[in-house]
Amino acid sequence: MAKESKYTSRQSDANGVIDWPADENDTWNKLVTRQLELMPGRACDEFMNGMKLLDLPHDRVPQLNQVNEVLGDTTGWQVAEVPALINFDEFFRLLSNKQFPVATFIRTKEEFDYLQEPDIFHEIFGHCPLLTNPAFAHFTHTYGRLGYSASKEDRVFLARLYWFTVEFGLLKTEKGLRIYGGGILSSPGETIAALEDPSVRRTDLDVIDVMRTPYRIDIMQPAYFLLNGMDQLYELSEMDLLAKVQEAKALGLHEPLFPPKIKKAS
């Protein structure tokens, strides 16, 4: 979050409206259309229910005030317009106040298939449908409050829990595995790989195990953790997670399931 972005967020006017140009509305349309085709039988029911509630437009980038109306009525959350990248203090502060940060830019056509930093498609399409779910919303709020008061070192362990749940989590259901992580749900390649790639590891979620598991943001994930249902997120949020962090720190990290990132020559 500390690095600089090549993107610049668009600013809303006095009425909270952003005037998105036609080419960016077209990018949204193409992203939504492609991803919606993959959702049936892969996304969890809670996500699909949230999509119905939000009723996101397909032909244009949604306005944040329209999303806020639905979130406010369901769980009391709001989305907050932020610059392309924010620091961890601001990220946790917003979550602790039930505000989900949304960078108001959309990826270029050149980065249509993959983008490392979160754009408005990732945040709105990937995460906001589940913010209508009480258990998911409660977990995210609790995570924000804990992270805001945690030390820099403890935040690194908390970040792994967020990564393997909110971003890349899977649910076990009576119909089979389903996706709830926004990082998966906003990526066509990850949506298929998370459920169908035989080479990846899928294990039941154990909090300390998750906190000890390294990850990289720039590759397809080699490991996913499974919840027994969305209510398990609520149960996680009621644990003493900072005590779990101390246990994970004492045990140390697992060996990474991926090769080290190759540094570019300067």
Residue pairs with C-beta under 8 A, 6 or more apart in sequence:
1 85
1 86
1 87
1 88
1 91
2 85
2 87
3 85
4 85
5 83
5 84
5 85
5 117
7 84
7 103
7 105
7 107
7 117
7 119
8 83
8 84
8 105
9 81
9 82
9 83
9 84
9 103
9 104
9 105
10 18
10 19
10 20
10 104
10 105
11 18
11 81
11 104
12 18
12 64
12 81
12 104
13 19
15 65
16 63
16 64
16 65
17 63
17 65
18 61
18 63
18 64
18 104
20 28
20 60
20 61
20 106
24 61
24 106
25 59
25 60
25 61
27 106
27 107
27 108
27 109
27 112
27 121
28 60
28 61
28 106
28 120
28 121
29 58
29 59
29 60
30 112
31 106
31 112
31 121
31 125
32 56
32 58
32 121
32 125
33 58
34 188
35 125
35 185
35 186
35 188
35 191
36 58
38 188
38 191
38 192
39 47
39 48
39 51
39 185
41 175
42 178
42 179
42 191
42 192
42 195
43 178
43 179
43 180
43 185
44 171
44 173
44 178
44 179
44 180
44 230
45 173
45 178
46 129
46 130
46 133
46 136
46 180
46 230
47 129
47 130
47 179
47 180
47 185
48 129
49 129
49 132
49 133
50 128
50 129
50 130
50 131
50 132
50 133
51 129
53 70
53 74
53 129
53 132
54 62
54 67
54 70
54 128
54 129
54 132
55 70
56 62
56 67
56 124
56 125
61 106
61 120
62 124
64 79
64 81
64 102
64 104
67 79
67 124
67 128
68 78
68 79
70 132
71 77
71 78
71 79
71 100
71 128
71 131
71 132
72 78
74 131
74 132
75 98
75 131
75 132
75 133
75 134
75 137
76 98
76 137
77 98
77 99
77 100
77 131
77 137
77 141
78 98
78 99
78 100
79 99
79 100
79 101
79 102
79 123
79 124
79 128
80 94
80 99
80 100
80 101
80 102
81 102
81 104
82 90
82 94
82 101
82 102
82 103
82 104
83 103
84 103
84 105
84 117
85 103
85 117
86 94
86 101
86 103
88 147
88 155
89 148
90 101
91 101
91 144
91 147
92 144
92 147
92 148
92 150
92 155
93 144
93 148
94 100
94 101
94 144
95 101
95 140
95 141
95 143
95 144
95 145
95 147
95 148
96 141
96 144
96 145
96 147
96 148
97 144
98 137
98 141
98 144
100 123
100 127
100 128
100 131
100 140
101 123
102 120
102 123
102 124
103 117
103 118
103 119
103 120
103 123
104 120
105 119
105 120
106 119
106 120
106 121
107 115
107 119
107 121
113 188
113 189
114 187
114 189
115 122
116 217
116 218
121 186
122 182
122 183
122 186
123 182
125 185
125 186
126 182
126 183
126 185
126 186
127 166
127 182
130 136
130 137
130 180
130 182
131 137
131 140
133 230
134 234
135 230
135 231
135 233
135 234
136 166
136 180
136 230
136 233
138 233
138 234
138 237
139 165
139 166
139 233
139 234
139 236
139 237
140 166
141 237
142 237
142 241
143 158
143 161
143 162
143 166
143 237
146 158
146 241
146 242
147 155
147 158
150 158
150 242
150 245
153 249
154 242
154 245
154 249
157 211
157 245
157 248
157 249
158 211
158 241
158 245
160 210
160 211
160 212
160 213
160 214
160 215
161 207
161 210
161 211
161 236
161 241
163 183
163 215
164 181
164 205
164 210
164 213
164 215
164 223
164 224
164 225
165 181
165 205
165 210
165 225
165 227
165 233
165 236
166 181
166 182
167 181
167 182
167 183
167 184
168 181
168 183
168 184
168 190
168 194
168 215
168 221
168 224
169 179
169 180
169 181
169 184
169 205
169 224
169 225
169 226
169 227
170 177
170 178
170 179
170 180
170 181
170 184
170 194
170 195
170 202
170 224
170 225
170 226
170 227
171 177
171 178
171 179
171 180
171 226
171 227
171 228
171 229
171 230
172 226
172 227
172 228
172 229
173 229
177 195
177 202
177 226
179 185
179 191
179 194
179 195
180 227
180 230
181 194
183 190
184 190
184 191
184 194
185 191
189 220
190 220
190 221
193 200
193 220
193 221
194 200
194 221
194 224
197 220
199 222
200 221
200 222
200 223
200 224
201 222
201 223
201 224
201 257
202 223
202 224
202 225
202 226
203 209
203 223
203 224
203 225
203 226
204 225
204 226
204 228
205 225
205 226
205 227
205 232
206 225
207 236
207 239
207 241
207 244
208 244
208 247
208 248
208 251
209 225
209 254
210 225
211 244
211 245
211 248
212 248
212 251
212 252
212 253
212 254
213 223
213 253
213 254
214 253
214 254
214 256
214 257
214 258
215 221
215 223
216 256
216 258
216 261
218 261
219 258
222 257
222 258
223 257
227 233
